[in-house]
Amino acid sequence: MTLSDADRDFLNQPCYMRLATLMPDGSPQNTVLWYRLADDALHFICPQSAQKVRNLDRDGRVSAIVEDPASPHRYIEVRGECRVIRDDGMARQELQKIAVRYIGDKAGDFVAGLSADPRVVLQLVPAQIRRYGMD
């Protein structure tokens, strides 16, 4: 599914994303994440050992909500399959780009201060988009 220019403008704001994955018993697991939009896909990072990665390895279906911090009744829901990219170097480079959106010039120190635990890039290409409160 292709994002509209209005979708891109909204998603390019440094909002927080809530990602829902499915636990082994089918119950949802919800996580708040930083992200960035790249080539109409949402990119986000987490440790390779995270529960959400294990969930995605088993079932890649996700739902993500990005809410306007100024108006919680205005948000975009993105549904689709989330791809796990296991490349620690790439993940740290991607995290640098993501962190700049949220903490500016402190991003380098933030990324450098992370543990040596391997990181993964999670990539969500929208299959469905639902808009709420968008004019």
DSSP file (Angstrom, degrees, kcal/mol; ACC not computed):
  #  RESIDUE AA STRUCTURE BP1 BP2  ACC     N-H-->O    O-->H-N    N-H-->O    O-->H-N    TCO  KAPPA ALPHA  PHI   PSI    X-CA   Y-CA   Z-CA
    1    1 A M              0   0    0      0, 0.0     2,-0.4     0, 0.0   127,-0.1   0.000 360.0 360.0 360.0 139.5    0.0    0.0    0.0
    2    2 A T        -     0   0    0    125,-0.1     2,-0.2     1,-0.0    38,-0.0  -0.727 360.0-129.5 -92.8 135.6    1.3    3.5   -0.9
    3    3 A L        -     0   0    0     -2,-0.4     2,-0.1     1,-0.1    -1,-0.0  -0.549  21.6-126.2 -78.0 146.6    1.4    6.2    1.7
    4    4 A S     >  -     0   0    0     -2,-0.2     4,-2.4     1,-0.1     5,-0.2  -0.424  26.8-106.6 -82.6 167.0   -0.1    9.6    0.8
    5    5 A D  H  > S+     0   0    0      1,-0.2     4,-2.6     2,-0.2     5,-0.2   0.886 124.3  53.1 -60.4 -38.0    1.8   12.8    1.2
    6    6 A A  H  > S+     0   0    0      2,-0.2     4,-2.3     1,-0.2    -1,-0.2   0.893 107.7  50.8 -64.8 -39.3   -0.3   13.6    4.2
    7    7 A D  H  > S+     0   0    0      2,-0.2     4,-3.1     1,-0.2     5,-0.2   0.940 111.3  48.1 -60.3 -47.5    0.7   10.2    5.7
    8    8 A R  H  X S+     0   0    0     -4,-2.4     4,-1.8     1,-0.2    -2,-0.2   0.921 110.7  50.6 -61.0 -45.1    4.3   10.9    5.1
    9    9 A D  H  < S+     0   0    0     -4,-2.6     4,-0.2     1,-0.2    -1,-0.2   0.926 114.3  44.9 -58.4 -44.9    4.1   14.4    6.6
   10   10 A F  H >< S+     0   0    0     -4,-2.3     3,-1.4     1,-0.2    -2,-0.2   0.939 114.7  46.8 -64.5 -48.3    2.4   12.9    9.7
   11   11 A L  H 3< S+     0   0    0     -4,-3.1    -1,-0.2     1,-0.3     4,-0.2   0.688 101.5  66.3 -71.9 -18.3    4.8   10.0   10.1
   12   12 A N  T 3< S+     0   0    0     -4,-1.8    -1,-0.3    -5,-0.2    -2,-0.2   0.507  81.3  97.0 -81.3  -3.8    7.9   12.2    9.6
   13   13 A Q  S <  S-     0   0    0     -3,-1.4     2,-2.3    -4,-0.2    88,-0.0  -0.551  93.6-107.3 -76.4 151.0    7.1   13.9   12.9
   14   14 A P        +     0   0    0      0, 0.0     2,-0.2     0, 0.0    -1,-0.1  -0.383  67.5 146.7 -79.8  65.7    9.1   12.6   15.9
   15   15 A C        -     0   0    0     -2,-2.3    20,-0.4    -4,-0.2     2,-0.3  -0.465  51.3-105.3 -89.5 167.3    6.0   10.8   17.4
   16   16 A Y        -     0   0    0     51,-0.4    51,-1.0    -2,-0.2     2,-0.4  -0.727  28.8-143.4 -92.8 147.9    6.2    7.6   19.4
   17   17 A M  E     -AB  33  66A   0     16,-2.7    16,-3.2    -2,-0.3     2,-0.6  -0.904   0.7-149.7-111.4 139.3    5.0    4.4   17.8
   18   18 A R  E     -AB  32  65A   0     47,-2.8    47,-2.3    -2,-0.4     2,-0.5  -0.949  17.2-163.0-107.1 118.5    3.1    1.6   19.7
   19   19 A L  E     -AB  31  64A   0     12,-3.2    12,-2.2    -2,-0.6     2,-0.5  -0.887   3.9-160.9-106.9 126.8    3.9   -1.8   18.1
   20   20 A A  E     +AB  30  63A   0     43,-3.1    43,-1.5    -2,-0.5     2,-0.2  -0.935  15.2 171.4-108.6 123.7    1.7   -4.8   18.8
   21   21 A T  E     -A   29   0A   0      8,-2.7     8,-2.5    -2,-0.5     2,-0.5  -0.696  34.7-103.6-116.6 174.8    3.1   -8.3   18.2
   22   22 A L  E     -A   28   0A   0     37,-0.4    37,-0.1    39,-0.3    36,-0.1  -0.898  25.1-142.3-109.6 125.9    1.6  -11.7   19.1
   23   23 A M    >   -     0   0    0      4,-3.4     3,-2.4    -2,-0.5     6,-0.0  -0.268  38.6 -95.1 -71.9 166.2    2.8  -13.8   22.0
   24   24 A P  T 3  S+     0   0    0      0, 0.0    -1,-0.1     0, 0.0    -2,-0.0   0.817 127.7  51.9 -55.5 -31.3    3.0  -17.6   21.7
   25   25 A D  T 3  S-     0   0    0      2,-0.1    -2,-0.0     1,-0.0    -3,-0.0   0.410 122.8-105.5 -86.5   4.2   -0.4  -17.9   23.3
   26   26 A G  S <  S+     0   0    0     -3,-2.4    -1,-0.0     1,-0.3     0, 0.0   0.334  78.5 131.9  91.6  -7.3   -1.9  -15.4   20.8
   27   27 A S        -     0   0    0     -5,-0.1    -4,-3.4     1,-0.1    -1,-0.3  -0.453  61.4-103.4 -76.0 153.2   -2.2  -12.6   23.3
   28   28 A P  E     -A   22   0A   0      0, 0.0     2,-0.4     0, 0.0    -6,-0.2  -0.467  23.9-158.8 -79.0 148.1   -0.9   -9.1   22.3
   29   29 A Q  E     -A   21   0A   0     -8,-2.5    -8,-2.7    -2,-0.2     2,-0.4  -0.999  14.0-161.4-120.4 126.5    2.4   -7.7   23.4
   30   30 A N  E     +A   20   0A   0     -2,-0.4     2,-0.4   -10,-0.2   -10,-0.2  -0.916  10.2 179.8-116.9 134.8    2.6   -3.9   23.0
   31   31 A T  E     -A   19   0A   0    -12,-2.2   -12,-3.2    -2,-0.4     2,-0.5  -0.993  23.8-135.9-135.2 138.2    5.8   -1.8   22.9
   32   32 A V  E     +A   18   0A   0     -2,-0.4     2,-0.3   -14,-0.2   -14,-0.2  -0.829  38.2 173.1 -92.9 130.0    6.4    1.9   22.6
   33   33 A L  E     -A   17   0A   0    -16,-3.2   -16,-2.7    -2,-0.5     2,-0.2  -0.933  37.0-120.5-137.4 155.0    9.3    2.6   20.2
   34   34 A W        +     0   0    0     -2,-0.3    11,-0.4   -18,-0.2     2,-0.3  -0.628  44.5 167.0 -80.0 155.1   11.1    5.3   18.3
   35   35 A Y        -     0   0    0    -20,-0.4     2,-0.3    -2,-0.2     9,-0.2  -0.941  25.4-146.6-155.0 173.4   11.0    4.9   14.6
   36   36 A R  E     -E   43   0B   0      7,-1.8     7,-2.9    -2,-0.3     2,-0.5  -0.980  22.4-119.3-146.0 154.9   11.7    6.6   11.3
   37   37 A L  E     +E   42   0B   0     -2,-0.3     2,-0.4     5,-0.2     5,-0.2  -0.819  35.3 171.1 -92.6 126.6   10.0    6.5    7.9
   38   38 A A  E >   -E   41   0B   0      3,-2.9     3,-1.2    -2,-0.5    -2,-0.1  -0.956  69.5 -17.4-140.2 117.9   12.4    5.3    5.1
   39   39 A D  T 3  S-     0   0    0     -2,-0.4     3,-0.1     1,-0.3    -1,-0.1   0.899 126.1 -54.8  53.8  45.0   11.1    4.5    1.6
   40   40 A D  T 3  S+     0   0    0      1,-0.2     2,-0.3    85,-0.1    -1,-0.3   0.687 118.8 106.8  62.2  22.4    7.5    4.3    2.8
   41   41 A A  E <  S-E   38   0B   0     -3,-1.2    -3,-2.9    84,-0.2     2,-0.5  -0.958  71.6-122.2-124.0 147.9    8.4    1.7    5.5
   42   42 A L  E     -EF  37 124B   0     82,-2.7    82,-2.8    -2,-0.3     2,-0.4  -0.794  28.5-163.6 -88.3 127.6    8.7    2.2    9.2
   43   43 A H  E     +EF  36 123B   0     -7,-2.9    -7,-1.8    -2,-0.5     2,-0.3  -0.924  16.6 160.3-112.7 136.0   12.1    1.3   10.6
   44   44 A F  E     - F   0 122B   0     78,-2.1    78,-3.6    -2,-0.4     2,-0.3  -0.961  24.0-136.3-150.2 165.0   12.8    0.7   14.3
   45   45 A I  E     + F   0 121B   0    -11,-0.4    76,-0.2    -2,-0.3   -11,-0.2  -0.879  23.8 157.7-127.2 149.5   15.5   -1.1   16.3
   46   46 A C  E     - F   0 120B   0     74,-1.5    74,-2.6    -2,-0.3     2,-0.0  -0.971  48.9 -76.3-159.3 166.1   15.6   -3.4   19.3
   47   47 A P  E >   - F   0 119B   0      0, 0.0     3,-1.8     0, 0.0    72,-0.3  -0.375  39.9-124.5 -62.2 144.6   17.9   -6.0   20.9
   48   48 A Q  T 3  S+     0   0    0     70,-3.0    71,-0.1     1,-0.3     6,-0.0   0.780 111.0  58.3 -60.6 -26.4   18.0   -9.3   19.0
   49   49 A S  T 3  S+     0   0    0     69,-0.4    -1,-0.3     4,-0.1    70,-0.1   0.465  80.4 123.4 -83.8  -1.3   17.1  -11.0   22.3
   50   50 A A  S X> S-     0   0    0     -3,-1.8     4,-1.6     1,-0.1     3,-0.7  -0.236  70.6-123.8 -65.4 148.2   13.8   -9.0   22.7
   51   51 A Q  H 3> S+     0   0    0      1,-0.2     4,-2.8     2,-0.2     5,-0.2   0.875 110.7  61.0 -56.6 -39.6   10.5  -10.8   23.1
   52   52 A K  H 3> S+     0   0    0      1,-0.2     4,-2.4     2,-0.2    -1,-0.2   0.841 102.2  52.4 -62.0 -31.4    9.1   -8.9   20.1
   53   53 A V  H <> S+     0   0    0     -3,-0.7     4,-2.4    -6,-0.2    -1,-0.2   0.923 109.8  47.6 -69.2 -43.5   11.8  -10.4   17.9
   54   54 A R  H  X S+     0   0    0     -4,-1.6     4,-1.3     1,-0.2    -2,-0.2   0.911 112.6  50.5 -61.5 -40.8   10.9  -13.9   19.1
   55   55 A N  H  X S+     0   0    0     -4,-2.8     4,-2.6     1,-0.2     3,-0.3   0.929 111.6  47.3 -61.4 -44.8    7.2  -13.0   18.4
   56   56 A L  H  < S+     0   0    0     -4,-2.4    -2,-0.2     1,-0.2    -1,-0.2   0.833 105.7  58.3 -69.2 -32.6    8.0  -11.8   14.9
   57   57 A D  H  < S+     0   0    0     -4,-2.4    -1,-0.2     1,-0.2     3,-0.2   0.863 115.3  37.6 -62.1 -34.1   10.1  -14.8   14.1
   58   58 A R  H  < S+     0   0    0     -4,-1.3     2,-0.3     1,-0.3    -2,-0.2   0.857 139.3   5.1 -84.4 -38.9    7.1  -17.0   14.8
   59   59 A D     <  -     0   0    0     -4,-2.6   -37,-0.4    -5,-0.2    -1,-0.3  -0.864  59.3-164.7-153.3 108.8    4.4  -14.6   13.3
   60   60 A G        +     0   0    0     -2,-0.3    22,-2.7    -3,-0.2     2,-0.2   0.465  50.8 119.5 -79.4  -1.9    5.3  -11.4   11.5
   61   61 A R  E     + C   0  81A   0     20,-0.2   -39,-0.3    18,-0.1     2,-0.3  -0.460  39.2 166.0 -69.3 133.0    1.9   -9.9   11.6
   62   62 A V  E     - C   0  80A   0     18,-2.7    18,-1.7    -2,-0.2     2,-0.4  -0.929  32.1-149.4-140.3 164.5    1.8   -6.6   13.5
   63   63 A S  E     -BC  20  79A   0    -43,-1.5   -43,-3.1    -2,-0.3     2,-0.4  -0.994  19.2-171.6-131.7 133.2   -0.3   -3.5   14.1
   64   64 A A  E     -BC  19  78A   0     14,-2.9    14,-3.2    -2,-0.4     2,-0.5  -0.982   6.3-161.4-127.6 138.1    1.4   -0.2   14.8
   65   65 A I  E     -BC  18  77A   0    -47,-2.3   -47,-2.8    -2,-0.4     2,-0.5  -0.977   2.9-168.3-120.3 130.8   -0.1    3.1   15.9
   66   66 A V  E     -BC  17  76A   0     10,-2.5    10,-2.3    -2,-0.5     2,-0.3  -0.980  16.5-162.3-116.7 118.7    1.5    6.5   15.6
   67   67 A E  E     - C   0  75A   0    -51,-1.0   -51,-0.4    -2,-0.5     8,-0.2  -0.784  23.6-116.4-107.0 142.2   -0.4    9.1   17.6
   68   68 A D  E >   - C   0  71A   0      6,-2.8     3,-1.1     3,-0.6     6,-0.3  -0.662  21.4-147.7 -72.2 119.0   -0.2   12.9   17.3
   69   69 A P  T 3  S+     0   0    0      0, 0.0    -1,-0.2     0, 0.0   -54,-0.0   0.764  97.6  53.1 -63.4 -22.6    1.2   14.1   20.6
   70   70 A A  T 3  S+     0   0    0      1,-0.3    -2,-0.0     4,-0.1    -3,-0.0   0.682 124.2  21.9 -83.4 -18.3   -0.8   17.3   20.3
   71   71 A S  E X   -C   68   0A   0     -3,-1.1     3,-2.3     3,-0.2    -3,-0.6  -0.739  61.7-165.7-153.1  96.7   -4.1   15.5   19.7
   72   72 A P  E 3  S+     0   0A   0      0, 0.0    -1,-0.1     0, 0.0    -2,-0.0   0.605  89.6  65.5 -64.0  -9.8   -4.5   11.8   20.9
   73   73 A H  E 3  S+     0   0A   0      1,-0.1     2,-0.6    60,-0.1    -6,-0.0   0.375  90.7  75.6 -90.0   5.3   -7.6   11.5   18.7
   74   74 A R  E <   +     0   0A   0     -3,-2.3    -6,-2.8    -6,-0.3     2,-0.3  -0.956  66.3 127.6-119.4 112.4   -5.5   11.9   15.6
   75   75 A Y  E     -CD  67 132A   0     57,-1.9    57,-2.7    -2,-0.6     2,-0.4  -0.981  47.7-127.2-158.0 166.3   -3.4    8.9   14.7
   76   76 A I  E     -CD  66 131A   0    -10,-2.3   -10,-2.5    -2,-0.3     2,-0.5  -0.978  15.8-155.8-120.2 133.5   -2.5    6.4   12.0
   77   77 A E  E     -CD  65 130A   0     53,-2.9    53,-2.6    -2,-0.4     2,-0.5  -0.941   9.7-166.4-106.7 131.1   -2.7    2.7   12.3
   78   78 A V  E     -CD  64 129A   0    -14,-3.2   -14,-2.9    -2,-0.5     2,-0.4  -0.973   4.6-173.4-117.4 127.7   -0.4    0.6   10.1
   79   79 A R  E     +CD  63 128A   0     49,-2.5    48,-3.1    -2,-0.5    49,-2.0  -0.918  29.3  95.4-118.0 148.2   -0.9   -3.1    9.7
   80   80 A G  E    S-C   62   0A   0    -18,-1.7   -18,-2.7    -2,-0.4     2,-0.4  -0.987  70.7 -49.6 167.3-167.5    1.4   -5.6    7.9
   81   81 A E  E     -C   61   0A   0     44,-0.5    44,-0.9    -2,-0.3     2,-0.5  -0.825  47.1-141.7 -97.2 134.8    4.2   -8.1    8.1
   82   82 A C  E     -G  124   0B   0    -22,-2.7     2,-0.4    -2,-0.4    42,-0.2  -0.859  10.0-147.0-102.0 127.7    7.3   -7.0   10.0
   83   83 A R  E     -G  123   0B   0     40,-3.1    40,-2.5    -2,-0.5     2,-0.6  -0.773   5.6-145.3 -94.1 134.6   10.7   -8.1    8.6
   84   84 A V  E     -G  122   0B   0     -2,-0.4     2,-0.7    38,-0.2    38,-0.2  -0.898  11.0-164.9-101.2 120.7   13.5   -8.8   11.0
   85   85 A I  E     -G  121   0B   0     36,-3.1    36,-2.3    -2,-0.6     2,-1.4  -0.921   6.8-155.5-108.9 110.7   17.0   -7.8    9.6
   86   86 A R        +     0   0    0     -2,-0.7     2,-0.3    34,-0.2    34,-0.2  -0.663  49.5 119.3 -91.0  86.4   19.7   -9.3   11.7
   87   87 A D     >  -     0   0    0     -2,-1.4     4,-2.8    32,-0.3     5,-0.2  -0.776  41.9-166.9-150.4  98.0   22.7   -7.0   11.0
   88   88 A D  H  > S+     0   0    0     -2,-0.3     4,-2.4     1,-0.2     5,-0.2   0.881  89.3  50.2 -58.9 -43.1   24.0   -5.3   14.2
   89   89 A G  H  > S+     0   0    0      1,-0.2     4,-2.0     2,-0.2    -1,-0.2   0.932 113.4  45.4 -61.5 -46.0   26.1   -2.8   12.3
   90   90 A M  H  > S+     0   0    0      1,-0.2     4,-2.7     2,-0.2    -2,-0.2   0.899 111.6  53.7 -62.6 -40.9   23.2   -1.8   10.1
   91   91 A A  H  X S+     0   0    0     -4,-2.8     4,-2.7    28,-0.3    -2,-0.2   0.902 108.9  48.0 -62.7 -41.7   20.9   -1.6   13.2
   92   92 A R  H  X S+     0   0    0     -4,-2.4     4,-1.8     2,-0.2    -1,-0.2   0.872 112.3  49.2 -69.0 -36.2   23.3    0.7   15.0
   93   93 A Q  H  X S+     0   0    0     -4,-2.0     4,-1.6    -5,-0.2    -2,-0.2   0.921 113.2  47.3 -65.3 -43.3   23.6    3.0   11.9
   94   94 A E  H  X S+     0   0    0     -4,-2.7     4,-2.4     1,-0.2    -2,-0.2   0.902 109.0  54.2 -64.5 -41.0   19.8    3.0   11.6
   95   95 A L  H  X S+     0   0    0     -4,-2.7     4,-3.5     1,-0.2     5,-0.2   0.875 103.4  56.7 -61.9 -36.7   19.4    3.8   15.3
   96   96 A Q  H  X S+     0   0    0     -4,-1.8     4,-1.7     2,-0.2    -1,-0.2   0.934 109.6  45.3 -58.4 -45.8   21.7    6.8   14.9
   97   97 A K  H  X S+     0   0    0     -4,-1.6     4,-0.8     1,-0.2    -2,-0.2   0.895 116.1  46.4 -64.5 -40.6   19.3    8.1   12.2
   98   98 A I  H >X S+     0   0    0     -4,-2.4     3,-0.8     1,-0.2     4,-0.7   0.935 109.9  52.7 -67.4 -46.4   16.3    7.4   14.4
   99   99 A A  H >X S+     0   0    0     -4,-3.5     4,-3.3     1,-0.3     3,-0.9   0.843  99.4  62.7 -62.5 -35.0   17.8    8.8   17.6
  100  100 A V  H 3X S+     0   0    0     -4,-1.7     4,-1.4     1,-0.3    -1,-0.3   0.872  98.6  57.9 -57.6 -36.5   18.6   12.2   15.9
  101  101 A R  H << S+     0   0    0     -4,-0.8    -1,-0.3    -3,-0.8    -2,-0.2   0.829 119.2  28.5 -60.9 -32.5   14.9   12.6   15.3
  102  102 A Y  H << S+     0   0    0     -3,-0.9    -2,-0.2    -4,-0.7    -1,-0.2   0.800 136.9  18.3-103.0 -35.8   14.2   12.4   19.0
  103  103 A I  H >< S-     0   0    0     -4,-3.3     3,-1.8     1,-0.2    -3,-0.2   0.289  83.1-156.5-127.7  10.2   17.2   13.6   20.9
  104  104 A G  G >< S+     0   0    0     -4,-1.4     3,-1.9    -5,-0.5    -1,-0.2  -0.202  73.7   7.2  58.4-129.8   19.2   15.6   18.3
  105  105 A D  G 3  S+     0   0    0      1,-0.3     4,-0.3     2,-0.1     3,-0.3   0.516 121.2  69.6 -71.4  -3.3   22.9   16.0   18.9
  106  106 A K  G <> S+     0   0    0     -3,-1.8     4,-2.2     1,-0.2    -1,-0.3   0.497  74.3  92.1 -85.2  -4.3   22.8   13.6   21.9
  107  107 A A  H <> S+     0   0    0     -3,-1.9     4,-2.7     1,-0.2     5,-0.3   0.890  79.3  54.3 -59.8 -43.7   22.2   10.7   19.5
  108  108 A G  H  > S+     0   0    0     -3,-0.3     4,-2.5     1,-0.2    -1,-0.2   0.925 111.5  44.1 -59.1 -46.6   25.8    9.8   19.0
  109  109 A D  H  > S+     0   0    0     -4,-0.3     4,-1.6     2,-0.2    -1,-0.2   0.882 112.6  53.6 -65.6 -37.9   26.5    9.4   22.7
  110  110 A F  H  < S+     0   0    0     -4,-2.2     4,-0.3     2,-0.2    -2,-0.2   0.950 112.7  41.9 -61.2 -50.1   23.2    7.5   23.2
  111  111 A V  H >< S+     0   0    0     -4,-2.7     3,-1.4     1,-0.2    -2,-0.2   0.904 113.6  52.7 -65.5 -41.9   24.1    5.0   20.5
  112  112 A A  H 3< S+     0   0    0     -4,-2.5    -1,-0.2    -5,-0.3    -2,-0.2   0.801 105.2  57.4 -64.0 -27.9   27.7    4.7   21.6
  113  113 A G  T 3< S+     0   0    0     -4,-1.6    -1,-0.3    -3,-0.2    -2,-0.2   0.471  82.2 111.1 -84.1  -1.4   26.5    4.0   25.2
  114  114 A L  S <  S-     0   0    0     -3,-1.4    -3,-0.0    -4,-0.3    -4,-0.0  -0.339  76.8 -99.7 -70.4 154.5   24.4    0.9   24.2
  115  115 A S        -     0   0    0      1,-0.1    -1,-0.1     3,-0.0    -2,-0.0  -0.159  32.4-108.3 -63.7 167.5   25.5   -2.5   25.4
  116  116 A A  S    S+     0   0    0      2,-0.0    -1,-0.1     3,-0.0     3,-0.1   0.466  77.3 128.1 -78.4  -1.4   27.3   -4.8   23.0
  117  117 A D  S    S-     0   0    0      1,-0.1    -3,-0.0   -70,-0.0    -2,-0.0  -0.325  72.3 -99.9 -56.5 134.1   24.2   -7.0   22.7
  118  118 A P        -     0   0    0      0, 0.0   -70,-3.0     0, 0.0   -69,-0.4  -0.246  39.2-152.1 -59.3 143.4   23.3   -7.5   19.0
  119  119 A R  E     -F   47   0B   0    -72,-0.3   -32,-0.3   -71,-0.1     2,-0.3  -0.776   3.8-152.2-112.9 158.3   20.6   -5.3   17.6
  120  120 A V  E     -F   46   0B   0    -74,-2.6   -74,-1.5    -2,-0.3     2,-0.5  -0.927  14.9-126.5-127.2 154.7   18.2   -5.9   14.7
  121  121 A V  E     -FG  45  85B   0    -36,-2.3   -36,-3.1    -2,-0.3     2,-0.5  -0.877  20.8-156.2 -95.7 132.2   16.3   -3.6   12.3
  122  122 A L  E     -FG  44  84B   0    -78,-3.6   -78,-2.1    -2,-0.5     2,-0.5  -0.948   9.6-165.7-108.4 130.3   12.6   -4.2   12.2
  123  123 A Q  E     -FG  43  83B   0    -40,-2.5   -40,-3.1    -2,-0.5     2,-0.6  -0.966   6.7-169.1-124.6 121.6   11.0   -3.0    9.0
  124  124 A L  E     -FG  42  82B   0    -82,-2.8   -82,-2.7    -2,-0.5   -42,-0.2  -0.932   1.7-168.3-113.5 111.7    7.2   -2.6    8.6
  125  125 A V        -     0   0    0    -44,-0.9   -44,-0.5    -2,-0.6   -84,-0.2  -0.883  34.9-112.2 -95.5 122.1    5.9   -2.1    5.1
  126  126 A P        +     0   0    0      0, 0.0   -46,-0.2     0, 0.0     3,-0.1  -0.299  41.3 168.0 -61.1 129.4    2.3   -1.0    5.3
  127  127 A A  S    S+     0   0    0    -48,-3.1     2,-0.3     1,-0.4   -47,-0.2   0.659  78.9  18.7-102.0 -32.5   -0.3   -3.5    4.0
  128  128 A Q  E     -D   79   0A   0    -49,-2.0   -49,-2.5  -127,-0.1    -1,-0.4  -0.996  66.9-166.6-137.5 141.2   -3.2   -1.6    5.5
  129  129 A I  E     -D   78   0A   0     -2,-0.3     2,-0.4   -51,-0.2   -51,-0.2  -0.998   2.4-172.3-129.2 131.1   -3.4    2.0    6.7
  130  130 A R  E     -D   77   0A   0    -53,-2.6   -53,-2.9    -2,-0.4     2,-0.4  -0.987   9.0-157.4-122.5 131.7   -6.2    3.4    8.8
  131  131 A R  E     -D   76   0A   0     -2,-0.4     2,-0.4   -55,-0.2   -55,-0.2  -0.893   6.1-169.3-112.3 137.2   -6.4    7.1    9.5
  132  132 A Y  E    S-D   75   0A   0    -57,-2.7   -57,-1.9    -2,-0.4     3,-0.1  -0.992  72.2  -3.4-128.8 127.5   -8.2    8.6   12.5
  133  133 A G  S    S+     0   0    0     -2,-0.4     2,-0.5     1,-0.2    -1,-0.1   0.646  90.5 140.0  70.6  15.3   -8.9   12.3   12.9
  134  134 A M              0   0    0    -59,-0.2    -1,-0.2     1,-0.1    -3,-0.1  -0.797 360.0 360.0 -94.2 127.5   -7.0   13.2    9.7
  135  135 A D              0   0    0     -2,-0.5    -1,-0.1    -3,-0.1    -2,-0.0   0.436 360.0 360.0 -95.6 360.0   -8.6   15.8    7.6
